[in-house]
Amino acid sequence: MHCKLIGVPIQEGASRLGCEMGPSALRVAGLEAALSELGHQVNELGNLPPPALQPCSHPNAAIHHLPEIAAWTRLLDEVAYRESGDGMPIFLGGDHALSAGTVAGVARRAAETGRPLFVLWLDAHTDLHSLETTESGNLHGVPVAYFTGQAGFAGSFPPLAAPVDPGNVCMIGIRSVDPAEREAVARTGITVHDMRSIDEHGVAALLRGFLEKVAEADGLLHVSLDVDFLDPAVAPAVGTTVPGGASFREAHLVMEMLHDSGLVSSLDLVELNPFLDERGRTATLLVDLTASLMGRKVLDRPTRSF
Protein backbone atom coordinates (compact mmCIF):
# COMPACT_ATOMS: atom_id res chain seq x y z
CA MET A 1 0.00 0.00 0.00
CA HIS A 2 0.91 3.65 -0.26
CA CYS A 3 1.22 4.71 3.38
CA LYS A 4 1.41 8.38 4.34
CA LEU A 5 2.80 9.22 7.78
CA ILE A 6 1.33 12.48 9.07
CA GLY A 7 2.43 13.84 12.43
CA VAL A 8 -0.17 15.68 14.47
CA PRO A 9 1.54 17.27 17.51
CA ILE A 10 -1.64 18.17 19.34
CA GLN A 11 -1.92 18.04 23.11
CA GLU A 12 -4.44 20.77 23.88
CA GLY A 13 -7.31 18.27 24.06
CA ALA A 14 -5.80 16.47 27.05
CA SER A 15 -5.07 17.51 30.61
CA ARG A 16 -1.43 16.36 30.71
CA LEU A 17 1.39 17.68 28.57
CA GLY A 18 3.49 15.35 26.44
CA CYS A 19 1.31 14.01 23.62
CA GLU A 20 2.82 16.48 21.19
CA MET A 21 6.01 14.35 21.37
CA GLY A 22 4.12 11.25 20.24
CA PRO A 23 4.87 11.57 16.51
CA SER A 24 8.61 11.84 17.17
CA ALA A 25 8.55 8.81 19.46
CA LEU A 26 6.82 6.69 16.82
CA ARG A 27 9.41 7.72 14.26
CA VAL A 28 12.32 6.95 16.61
CA ALA A 29 10.72 3.55 17.31
CA GLY A 30 11.05 2.73 13.61
CA LEU A 31 7.57 3.04 12.13
CA GLU A 32 8.72 4.00 8.63
CA ALA A 33 11.27 1.18 8.48
CA ALA A 34 8.75 -1.38 9.76
CA LEU A 35 6.30 -0.50 7.00
CA SER A 36 8.96 -0.35 4.30
CA GLU A 37 10.25 -3.80 5.27
CA LEU A 38 6.75 -5.16 4.65
CA GLY A 39 6.93 -3.89 1.06
CA HIS A 40 4.77 -0.80 1.43
CA GLN A 41 5.54 2.51 -0.20
CA VAL A 42 5.95 5.01 2.64
CA ASN A 43 5.81 8.78 2.36
CA GLU A 44 6.92 10.67 5.46
CA LEU A 45 4.98 13.93 5.34
CA GLY A 46 6.36 15.34 8.59
CA ASN A 47 4.42 17.13 11.28
CA LEU A 48 1.56 19.46 10.49
CA PRO A 49 2.24 23.01 11.71
CA PRO A 50 -0.11 24.44 14.34
CA PRO A 51 -3.05 25.99 12.51
CA ALA A 52 -4.12 29.62 12.67
CA LEU A 53 -6.77 30.24 15.32
CA GLN A 54 -10.18 31.77 14.85
CA PRO A 55 -12.21 33.25 17.71
CA CYS A 56 -14.77 30.87 19.18
CA SER A 57 -16.28 30.32 22.60
CA HIS A 58 -18.80 28.21 24.48
CA PRO A 59 -20.85 28.83 27.63
CA ASN A 60 -19.45 25.70 29.32
CA ALA A 61 -16.75 27.29 31.47
CA ALA A 62 -14.94 23.96 31.97
CA ILE A 63 -13.85 23.80 28.33
CA HIS A 64 -10.27 24.80 27.63
CA HIS A 65 -8.37 25.34 24.36
CA LEU A 66 -11.54 25.43 22.26
CA PRO A 67 -10.06 27.69 19.53
CA GLU A 68 -7.03 25.39 19.22
CA ILE A 69 -9.07 22.19 18.93
CA ALA A 70 -11.52 23.77 16.48
CA ALA A 71 -8.59 24.93 14.33
CA TRP A 72 -6.92 21.51 14.40
CA THR A 73 -10.25 19.90 13.47
CA ARG A 74 -10.63 22.20 10.49
CA LEU A 75 -7.07 21.55 9.32
CA LEU A 76 -7.21 17.78 9.80
CA ASP A 77 -10.50 17.53 7.93
CA GLU A 78 -8.78 19.03 4.89
CA VAL A 79 -5.58 16.99 5.26
CA ALA A 80 -7.42 13.70 5.79
CA TYR A 81 -9.67 14.36 2.81
CA ARG A 82 -6.71 15.24 0.58
CA GLU A 83 -4.33 12.48 1.60
CA SER A 84 -6.93 9.70 1.55
CA GLY A 85 -7.46 10.20 -2.17
CA ASP A 86 -4.46 8.16 -3.30
CA GLY A 87 -3.17 6.26 -0.30
CA MET A 88 -3.60 5.24 3.31
CA PRO A 89 -3.04 8.13 5.73
CA ILE A 90 -1.62 7.15 9.13
CA PHE A 91 -2.01 9.95 11.64
CA LEU A 92 0.59 10.02 14.39
CA GLY A 93 -0.76 11.67 17.52
CA GLY A 94 -1.12 13.61 19.53
CA ASP A 95 -4.22 13.32 21.73
CA HIS A 96 -7.53 11.82 20.61
CA ALA A 97 -9.06 15.20 19.79
CA LEU A 98 -7.35 14.80 16.42
CA SER A 99 -9.90 12.16 15.39
CA ALA A 100 -12.63 14.78 15.15
CA GLY A 101 -10.83 16.08 12.07
CA THR A 102 -9.32 12.90 10.64
CA VAL A 103 -12.60 10.98 10.66
CA ALA A 104 -14.51 13.96 9.27
CA GLY A 105 -12.08 14.16 6.37
CA VAL A 106 -12.05 10.49 5.43
CA ALA A 107 -15.84 10.38 5.81
CA ARG A 108 -16.11 13.18 3.25
CA ARG A 109 -13.85 11.22 0.90
CA ALA A 110 -15.91 8.05 1.39
CA ALA A 111 -19.16 9.89 0.69
CA GLU A 112 -17.78 11.20 -2.60
CA THR A 113 -16.91 7.67 -3.68
CA GLY A 114 -20.38 6.42 -2.77
CA ARG A 115 -19.14 4.09 -0.04
CA PRO A 116 -20.07 4.21 3.66
CA LEU A 117 -17.37 4.87 6.24
CA PHE A 118 -17.11 2.61 9.26
CA VAL A 119 -15.05 3.42 12.36
CA LEU A 120 -13.39 0.94 14.71
CA TRP A 121 -12.75 2.78 18.00
CA LEU A 122 -10.15 0.95 20.11
CA ASP A 123 -10.18 2.84 23.39
CA ALA A 124 -10.91 2.69 27.10
CA HIS A 125 -13.32 5.61 26.66
CA THR A 126 -16.27 6.28 24.35
CA ASP A 127 -15.32 9.97 23.81
CA LEU A 128 -19.01 10.73 23.31
CA HIS A 129 -19.28 13.94 25.32
CA SER A 130 -20.72 17.03 23.71
CA LEU A 131 -19.48 20.51 24.47
CA GLU A 132 -22.40 20.83 26.88
CA THR A 133 -21.85 17.61 28.82
CA THR A 134 -18.08 17.58 29.30
CA GLU A 135 -17.23 18.29 32.93
CA SER A 136 -13.47 18.01 32.60
CA GLY A 137 -13.36 20.34 29.61
CA ASN A 138 -10.82 18.04 27.95
CA LEU A 139 -11.82 17.99 24.31
CA HIS A 140 -10.19 14.65 23.55
CA GLY A 141 -13.45 13.38 25.03
CA VAL A 142 -15.73 14.73 22.27
CA PRO A 143 -14.59 13.49 18.83
CA VAL A 144 -17.09 10.64 18.41
CA ALA A 145 -20.01 12.90 19.29
CA TYR A 146 -18.75 15.41 16.75
CA PHE A 147 -18.08 13.17 13.77
CA THR A 148 -21.37 11.29 14.21
CA GLY A 149 -23.23 14.59 13.94
CA GLN A 150 -24.53 14.92 17.49
CA ALA A 151 -25.95 18.26 18.61
CA GLY A 152 -24.04 20.96 20.41
CA PHE A 153 -21.07 21.73 18.16
CA ALA A 154 -22.55 24.39 15.87
CA GLY A 155 -20.78 27.69 16.10
CA SER A 156 -17.71 26.17 17.73
CA PHE A 157 -16.49 23.30 15.55
CA PRO A 158 -16.53 23.43 11.74
CA PRO A 159 -19.68 22.14 10.00
CA LEU A 160 -19.62 18.48 8.99
CA ALA A 161 -19.89 17.62 5.31
CA ALA A 162 -20.53 13.91 5.86
CA PRO A 163 -21.43 12.75 9.40
CA VAL A 164 -20.65 9.12 10.16
CA ASP A 165 -23.72 6.95 10.77
CA PRO A 166 -23.55 5.97 14.47
CA GLY A 167 -24.60 2.48 13.41
CA ASN A 168 -21.28 2.24 11.55
CA VAL A 169 -19.20 2.80 14.70
CA CYS A 170 -17.91 -0.11 16.76
CA MET A 171 -16.05 0.44 20.03
CA ILE A 172 -13.90 -2.29 21.57
CA GLY A 173 -12.09 -2.20 24.91
CA ILE A 174 -14.38 0.31 26.65
CA ARG A 175 -14.13 0.39 30.44
CA SER A 176 -14.67 3.99 31.57
CA VAL A 177 -17.96 5.69 30.63
CA ASP A 178 -19.46 8.81 32.20
CA PRO A 179 -23.25 8.98 32.78
CA ALA A 180 -23.78 11.47 29.94
CA GLU A 181 -21.84 9.22 27.59
CA ARG A 182 -23.85 6.19 28.69
CA GLU A 183 -27.01 8.03 27.70
CA ALA A 184 -25.46 8.98 24.36
CA VAL A 185 -24.53 5.35 23.65
CA ALA A 186 -28.12 4.28 24.22
CA ARG A 187 -29.51 7.13 22.14
CA THR A 188 -27.20 6.75 19.14
CA GLY A 189 -27.08 2.97 18.90
CA ILE A 190 -23.29 2.85 18.64
CA THR A 191 -21.99 -0.69 19.17
CA VAL A 192 -19.95 -0.88 22.37
CA HIS A 193 -18.00 -3.96 23.44
CA ASP A 194 -16.57 -3.42 26.89
CA MET A 195 -13.91 -5.57 28.51
CA ARG A 196 -16.55 -7.85 30.00
CA SER A 197 -17.75 -8.63 26.48
CA ILE A 198 -14.18 -9.47 25.51
CA ASP A 199 -13.80 -11.70 28.56
CA GLU A 200 -17.07 -13.51 27.84
CA HIS A 201 -16.91 -13.88 24.07
CA GLY A 202 -13.33 -13.21 23.02
CA VAL A 203 -12.17 -10.28 20.96
CA ALA A 204 -12.06 -12.32 17.73
CA ALA A 205 -15.79 -13.06 17.73
CA LEU A 206 -16.70 -9.44 18.46
CA LEU A 207 -14.43 -8.03 15.78
CA ARG A 208 -15.37 -10.65 13.19
CA GLY A 209 -19.03 -9.67 13.30
CA PHE A 210 -18.19 -6.01 12.73
CA LEU A 211 -15.81 -6.74 9.86
CA GLU A 212 -18.46 -8.86 8.16
CA LYS A 213 -20.83 -5.90 8.38
CA VAL A 214 -18.24 -3.58 6.79
CA ALA A 215 -17.55 -6.06 3.99
CA GLU A 216 -21.24 -6.60 3.24
CA ALA A 217 -21.73 -2.84 2.87
CA ASP A 218 -18.60 -2.44 0.69
CA GLY A 219 -17.46 0.08 3.26
CA LEU A 220 -14.21 1.83 4.01
CA LEU A 221 -12.80 1.32 7.50
CA HIS A 222 -11.04 3.89 9.66
CA VAL A 223 -9.26 2.52 12.74
CA SER A 224 -8.59 4.81 15.70
CA LEU A 225 -6.19 3.22 18.20
CA ASP A 226 -5.79 4.91 21.58
CA VAL A 227 -2.90 3.76 23.76
CA ASP A 228 -5.30 3.28 26.67
CA PHE A 229 -7.07 0.51 24.74
CA LEU A 230 -4.13 -1.51 25.99
CA ASP A 231 -3.58 -2.53 29.57
CA PRO A 232 -1.22 -0.04 31.26
CA ALA A 233 0.97 -2.95 32.32
CA VAL A 234 2.07 -3.35 28.68
CA ALA A 235 1.56 0.26 27.51
CA PRO A 236 2.25 2.76 30.31
CA ALA A 237 2.80 5.88 28.16
CA VAL A 238 -0.65 7.41 28.43
CA GLY A 239 -2.13 10.03 30.71
CA THR A 240 -5.56 8.34 30.97
CA THR A 241 -4.69 4.90 32.29
CA VAL A 242 -7.56 2.54 33.13
CA PRO A 243 -6.65 -0.92 34.51
CA GLY A 244 -7.88 -4.04 32.78
CA GLY A 245 -7.24 -3.17 29.14
CA ALA A 246 -6.46 -5.36 26.16
CA SER A 247 -3.48 -7.67 26.49
CA PHE A 248 -0.49 -7.79 24.17
CA ARG A 249 -1.89 -10.91 22.50
CA GLU A 250 -5.44 -9.55 22.16
CA ALA A 251 -4.16 -6.36 20.56
CA HIS A 252 -2.03 -8.21 18.02
CA LEU A 253 -4.94 -10.51 17.19
CA VAL A 254 -7.11 -7.47 16.46
CA MET A 255 -4.44 -6.05 14.15
CA GLU A 256 -3.89 -9.34 12.34
CA MET A 257 -7.62 -9.76 11.77
CA LEU A 258 -7.83 -6.23 10.42
CA HIS A 259 -5.04 -7.00 7.96
CA ASP A 260 -6.71 -10.23 6.88
CA SER A 261 -9.93 -8.32 6.19
CA GLY A 262 -8.28 -5.97 3.69
CA LEU A 263 -10.75 -3.26 4.71
CA VAL A 264 -8.65 -0.67 6.56
CA SER A 265 -8.19 2.56 4.62
CA SER A 266 -6.92 4.97 7.31
CA LEU A 267 -5.48 4.87 10.81
CA ASP A 268 -5.04 7.02 13.93
CA LEU A 269 -2.36 6.26 16.53
CA VAL A 270 -3.17 8.50 19.49
CA GLU A 271 -2.50 9.46 23.10
CA LEU A 272 1.12 8.29 23.15
CA ASN A 273 2.86 10.38 25.81
CA PRO A 274 6.60 9.58 25.67
CA PHE A 275 7.19 11.52 28.89
CA LEU A 276 5.32 8.72 30.69
CA ASP A 277 6.95 5.82 28.83
CA GLU A 278 9.51 3.27 30.03
CA ARG A 279 12.51 3.16 27.68
CA GLY A 280 10.23 3.53 24.66
CA ARG A 281 8.31 0.32 25.23
CA THR A 282 4.89 1.80 24.42
CA ALA A 283 6.09 3.50 21.23
CA THR A 284 7.75 0.24 20.17
CA LEU A 285 4.54 -1.69 20.87
CA LEU A 286 2.51 0.74 18.76
CA VAL A 287 4.95 0.29 15.89
CA ASP A 288 4.70 -3.48 16.21
CA LEU A 289 0.90 -3.33 16.27
CA THR A 290 0.88 -1.15 13.17
CA ALA A 291 3.19 -3.65 11.47
CA SER A 292 0.73 -6.44 12.34
CA LEU A 293 -2.09 -4.37 10.86
CA MET A 294 -0.03 -3.93 7.71
CA GLY A 295 0.90 -7.57 7.23
CA ARG A 296 3.59 -8.74 9.63
CA LYS A 297 2.93 -12.37 10.56
CA VAL A 298 3.20 -13.80 14.04
CA LEU A 299 6.29 -15.80 13.09
CA ASP A 300 8.04 -12.63 11.90
CA ARG A 301 7.88 -10.70 15.17
CA PRO A 302 11.26 -9.50 16.38
CA THR A 303 12.65 -10.35 19.78
CA ARG A 304 12.66 -7.27 21.99
CA SER A 305 15.09 -6.44 24.77
CA PHE A 306 14.18 -3.60 27.14
N, C-alpha and C positions, 0 to 999 in steps of 0.2 A: 504494500500500500504506500501511498504518498502521505507521510506523516508530517504534520507541521507543529513544531514546538513553540508555544506562545506563552511567555512569562507574564504573569499578572500579579505584580507586587502590591497587593491590596491588603491592608490590615485594619482599616477603619471600621469594618463591620463587626469586629470582635472586641473583647474587653481587655485582651492581653497583647502586648506588642511582640512582634517576632515573625508573624506570618509573611511579611514582605520579603523575608530571606528564603522562603520556601523554594521559589524557582531556582535560585543559585544552588541550594542544597541538592535538588534533584539533578541538576547538571553535574555537580561534583560527584554524585553517586553513580554517574555513568549512563544516564537515560538514553542519550543520543547513540552511544556505542552499542547499548543493548538492542536497540531497535535496528540499527544498521547490520549487526551481526545476524539478525533474523531475515535479512534480505530486503528490508523496507527502504524506500527512499525517504530520507529525513531532511527536512529543511528547518534549520534553527533560525527562528524569526526574532529572537531576542525578547527583551522585556518591553511591554507597552509603557509609554511615558504616562505619568499622571495626567488625566484629562483636565481641561479648563472647567472651572466651576460656574454654575449658574445659580442665582438666588432661588432658594426654595425653603419652605418651613412647614411645620405641622404642629397642631395644638398639643400633641402628646409630648410633654416636657421631658420624658425619659429618653427620647430619641436623641442620639448623638451622631454627628458626621453625616447628616442627611444629604447636604449638597455633594459631598464626596461620593457617596454610594450611588446617588442618582446619576452623577457624571460618569462613573465607572460603568454603570448599567447601560447608559446611552452608547458609550464607546464600545463596549463588549458586544452589544447587539450588532453593531456595524461590522466589527472584526469577525465575529462568528459567522455572520451571514456571508461575508466576502470569502473567508478562508475555507468554508465548507463547500464551496462551489466546485473545487477540483482536488479535493484531498480530505484527509482526516485531521481536523484540528485537535490538538491535545493541549489543554489549558493548564498551566502550571501555577497553582496558587501558593500563597494568597488564601484569604478566608472565604467561607462559603457564600458570602454575598455576591461573589463574582458570577455565580450560576444564574442569578436573575438576568444578567445580560447574555451569557453564553447560550442558555436554553432559548431565550427569546430570539436570538439570531438564527440558530439552527432550525427553530420551529418555522421561522419565516421562509427559510430556504426549502424546508420540506413542503410547506404549503404551496410554494411555487411549482414544485415538481409533481404535485398532486398526490403526495404520499403522507400518511399521518406520522407524526413524531411521537415516539414513546420514550419515557424517561425511567431509567433504573436508578433509584436513589439509595445508595449504600451509606448509611449514616446511623448514629445513635439517636438523632433528633429528626422530627418531621419538618422543621423549619417552615411551619404553616402559620406563623403569626402574621397579622396585618399590622399596619402602622398604628392602628388604634389599640390593638390588644397586647403589643409587646410591653412588658413591664421592665425588662432590663434595658431596653433601648438599643440593644445590639442587633444591627440589621443583617447579620449573617443568619438570623432566625426568620427571615421573611421571604426568601427567594421562591419557594414553592407556591406560596399564596400569590405572589406577583405573577409568575409565568403561567399559572393556571387561570388567570383572569379574575381573581377574587376582588371584592370591593375594597375601597379604602386607599388606593394608590394614586388616584387621579389628582393632578396638580402637583404631585411630588416626584413620582417616577415617570419616565417617558411612556407614552401610549404604546400598547401592544398591538403589533400588526397581526399576529397569529397566536392567540392563546393556546396552550396545550390542554387538550381534553383531560380533566382529572381522572377519567376512567383509563387513560393511557399511562398513568403514573403508578409505579410499583416501588414500595419502600421495603428494604430488607435490613434487619439488624437494629430496628428501633427499640429503645429501652428508656427513653426519657421524654415524656410528653406532658406539656402544661395543659391545664383544663381548657383554655381557649382553643388550643390546637386539637384536643380530643373532640371538641364540638365541631371543628372544621373538618376533621377526618370523616366524621359521621355525615356531615352535610354534603361534602363533595364526592364521597364514594371512592376516594383514593384507596388503593390496595395497600395495606400495611401488614407486614409480617414481622412481628417482634421476635425477641430472642426465645421466648417460650415456643413460638411456632417453629423456629429452627430446631429447638430441642426435641419437640414432639414429632416433627415430620421430616427433618433433615433439609438442609439448604438446597440440595439438588432438586428435590421434588417441587419446592416452592418456586425456584427459578425456572425450572423446565416448563411449568404451566404458563408463566409469563412470556417466555420466549416463543412458545407455540402461538400465543395470541398475537405477538408482533409479526411472526412469519405469516400467519393466516391473513393479516391485514396488509401485507406487503409494506410494512412500516420501516422507518428509520429509527435507530436506537441510540439515544444519548445516555452515557453512563456518567454519573457524578459520584465519585469516590471520596468520602471524607475520612480522614485518618481515624476519627473516633468510631467508625464502623468496626474497627479492629479492637481487640482487647488491649488495654493499656499495658499489659504485661509484655506484649510483643511489639507494641507501637506507642512508646511513651511521649512522642514529640507532638503533643496537642494540648491546647489550653482548656479543652472541654471534656476531660476524661470521664467516662462512665464505666464502671466495672462490668464484666460479663459480656464483652463484645465477641465478635467473630474470632475464631482461632486462626493461626497461620494456615492450617490445612483447609479450613472452610473457605478462607479468602482465596486461596489458590484454586480451589475447585470452582468457585464462582467465575474466576477469570478464565479458566480453561473452558468452561461451558460457554462463556460468552464468545470465545474464539471459535469454538466448534460451530456456533450458530451462524457465524458470518454476518451478523446483523448490525454490529456496532459501527456507527459512523462518526462519533465524536466522543470526547472524554474530558472530564474535569478531574484533576488531582488537587485536593484542597485541604486546608487547615494544617498543613505541615509547619510546625514551629521549631526550627533547628535549635533555637535557644534552649528548648526543653528536651532535646534529644540526648541519647547516650552513644557517643562515638559514631554518629551517623546511622545507627541501626534502623531507624524509622524511614529515613530517606532511601536507604538501600532496599528495604522491604517494599516500598512503593515502586521502585524501579523494577524489582523482581516481579511484582504483581502485574505491572504494565507489560513486561515481557511475556508473562503467561497469557495475558489478554491478546497479545499480538503474535502468539504462536509458539512460544517456548514450551517444550514438552517436559513432563515430570522428570524424565531421565537425563535431561540436559541442564538441570539446575546446578549452579556452581556451589562448591563448598565454601562457607563463609567462616571467617575467623574474626572475632570482635575482641 
